[in-house]
């Protein structure tokens, strides 16, 4: 494996971006299709669960499907960024 010259994005920046706008962390990582897929499923499962859950449930309870996918999306973007940063750091330190 050849060491990449470019410093990868800070994983905390990716985490913050994913928390603010779902899917944006994946876009920063160059995985736009994956980010759009997560965004699509957030919308679809949020809509589906809002129609399945009873009306007396809270907002979170009615949209739990989308909220779950949102959480998985944030974790996935952060994990991917951490792995890339650790690999870059390992390659940088092992080439010395």
Buried (B, 14 or more C-beta within 10 A) or exposed (E): EEEEEEEBBEBEEBBBBBBEEBBBBBBBBEBEEBBEBBBEBBBEBBEBBBEEBEEEEEEEEBBBBBBBBBEEBBEBBBEBBBEBBEBBEEEEEEEE
